[in-house]
Amino acid sequence: MLFAQRPPALPTFVQINKKGILMTFKQLLIFFLLMCGSGMAMAQQGIIKGKITGQDNEQLAGATVLVNGTTNSTAADLNGNYQFYVAPGSRSLTVRYLGYRDTVINVTITAGQLTVLNVTMKSRQSALKDVVITGYTEGQAKALNQQKNADNIKNIIAADQIGKFPDPNAAEALQRVPGVTIERDQGEGRYVSVRGLAPQFTNTSVNGEQIPSPEADVRYVALDAIPSDQLASIEVTKALTPDMDGDAIGGSINLITRSAQSNIPAISGTLGGGYNNLMRKGNMQGQLQYGQRFGKNQKFGLLLNSNYYQNNLGSDGIERAINDNELELRDYELTRTRLGLSSSLDYRFNNHHEVYFRTLYSRFSDREWRRRYVFKPEDEEIEKLTKDRYESQSVLSLNAGAKHTFKSFLLDYEAQYSYAEQNTPYDNEAAFISGNASTLNYTDTRYPSISTDQDYTNNSQYQFDELGMGSTIAKDKNLTAKMNFTIPYKINSSNGIIKFGAKVRSKNKNYSINQNTYENLGGVPNLDQFVGSPVKNQFMGGRYQMGNPLDVSSLIRYFNANPSQFELQIADKAADEALESFKASEDVLATYLMGRQQIKKLMILGGVRYERTKVSYDSKDVVIAANGDLEAIRPISGSNVYDFVLPQLHFKYDLSKLTNLRAAITYSYARPNFSEIIPSQEINREDRVATIGNANLQPVKALNYDLMAEHYFGSVGIASAGLFYKKLDNFIYRRTVFNSPYPTTGTVIIPRIDITQSQNGNDADVMGAEIAFQRRLSFISFLKDFSLYLNYTYTHSKARIQSRNASETNANATEEIRLPGQASHVGNTLLAYEGRKFSARLSVNFNGSYLSELGGTKDEDIFIKNRVQLDATAGYAINRKFRLFVEALNLTNQPLQAYQGTPNQYIQREFYSYWLRMGLKFNL
């Protein structure tokens, strides 16, 4: 049977129906009222609230506030704000922050009253003459303090750190994090993978709430669309807590935007330009931010941030189709822009109540010209093609919420609207063919040689083949509401909290396509009548010639003037548009309950989360008759409902005030991509093959184990080592059922056909280790101004799938593979110099090879080869307000290289050269 029955649940997961929901929102409210009734003694406590800053009024995110002689403590948030419940009486508090002196304060707490206590800390600079808490070190301190005091395992990058690397988008900023790899497009980072798992196993949020994907067929977000200048910090959570969305097996990425901090106007920005060596063209960037608090007691905060980045780039590439004995020369020219706008408004009615409204808008545009030769020796043909496409991706996130501090509990709630869109108003490609025989020689697999009977750059020999003109638009919208309650309690001398809440999210996603393909009815001139000018002086270092390219816009003008010479392929149009267009809706209900208990040096956090998902889809079937003609297009719908109960357990033990041991056992899952569950079907009777979506596809489930040891240096730094293991069940793979009836249920239309479909049923294992070291080398006198940053992650995986040697007689045979997207070795090295005026850093990023696509056989598997990129930055501080900078990327001209089967059998090599940026940063 094609649609596999739902497998039995693992003992560690609970799957329930509507009648067995673990805890409804109504039950949570009843539970809350009971807790308030039984916890009246908590009202006899007092509340301490305030802000922790440095001597220059900088907020000290992640600072620890401890009530001496107790286990009661808290950590400051990203803005340096803190609050917690404290027993009444005279208390002594200690405030700690890496790179700063411990600060001890005595305070008297009154029961049922709120005490505001703002703390200004002093740098350790006067005690350690060789330590300067500025620039890169300041950003490092913010990130490490938050990471040190977090309840779960996570990595954090602060804006100050991001600004010290030549990373224009969020994806490239994340490549510096241990265990994170990125997939690149035209040399720029785009998709993010965490701990060896493909991008679909990681969710992405803005200010704590998931954002939709602009792309039609996937859930994950291409982070090259989000400029790094818009962010205050990035969090990568590697072990989930019950108050977080449970659909993240690899990790959860949270992009946090900026907010106003002081009544003193803060104006900062960047002005810069650059140069792309391959294209011999310039690029430009600009950023401007304004933030300020207003009114009595600085109640109202406003921050506005905008940035714009334009990059002219390109690539020279070769692609090979081994089975068809074909070779392509690919010349790309691109203009990419990034526009980012964000704002933050908050109002504090008093010390107990505040509201906020945060926005983020990002728009990424990509104008692409792709010029190709396709050499086909078997057909004695050469194709010459040019593609002209414009595409934009936009993401909008609006978050409105409030935070309330009551005598015995905390309450926060938020509503979010987010919208993502990918719009391709035109995607035009024209093809001409020459009857020119060619011979390909792969003695040098890096640069194959080409010989032809005639000069293949002679445009007069190319006859018109076809013209394709299309447009697409994908839309994805989320509406979300959530509420959280936090109740503090005390058992003997140990402090803790109980937290619970609920969330609902409604998603609507759709994709539509308009595709027209025209062939020659006679009279269309040869290519020499539609030529343009070369855009590069050389291609692949002069090893190959590209000649004058085809100008698509010239051909389209001819098409508009002579439509009678072109024939629309009506059947192809109907099939293409029917197969790809779809509508989908998805509703998610989630509730959770968790507790956090501090027992001397041991913190225990545990709880459970329940999530229910209902999905439905509308699409179309396409049936191709035995003679190859379009037979029918039929509407089809599908739906599914699934439930998860996800227990989570975390331990954190403080060996000392600078050393932590962590352990976690968590459950999580990952929803299938839309392309896998949309019930569209392509039935080809001529070839007796069919590809069918699977609306009954279940999410991948995972049991996750994590161990981590961390030691932090008081002079700002960390040495850490960790192990992780993930057991995946219901792993999704593509299975072929041979000689199956179609459809598999109901009236049989086709008695015997080979059907390929994504299915559940197989399992997979991921295990690995990661180490990290960051420290200023102040303990070595002649290196006191240098910092070293190192991290390395090793990952191993194995997954069991249907054997690719399976046949009708052994259809259940299996084989073992490594997970697609999983690189065994990933690492970063950074050497930074931070002087009083001048700073410089040299960074190396290493991505090991990984399986990209499964082929029909093991010899046809496609791998991406390992890649080492060298970047450099330097800056000079004119004064405290102005700084010059210069950045250089991909200095070693590292290509994208793919091979099939064996490492020396290249099927793709794509080069980008290096590019530079320079300019001025200011902070007024």
Helices and strands as residue ranges (DSSP letters): G 18-20, H 25-38, G 40-44, E 46-53, E 64-67, E 73-75, E 81-86, E 89-96, E 103-109, E 114-116, E 119-120, G 124-126, H 135-149, E 154-158, H 159-162, H 170-174, E 180-185, E 188-194, G 199-201, E 202-206, E 209-210, G 223-225, G 228-230, E 231-237, E 251-257, E 266-276, E 281-294, G 296-298, E 300-321, E 326-348, E 353-376, G 377-379, E 381-405, E 410-434, E 438-441, E 449-452, G 459-461, E 463-491, E 494-520, G 527-529, G 540-542, H 552-561, G 563-565, E 566-568, H 570-580, E 582-599, E 602-624, E 630-656, E 659-670, H 674-677, E 681-684, E 689-692, E 700-713, E 717-742, E 750-776, G 781-783, E 786-802, E 814-817, E 825-834, E 838-847, E 850-853, G 858-860, E 862-864, E 867-877, E 882-889, E 896-900, E 906-911, E 915-923
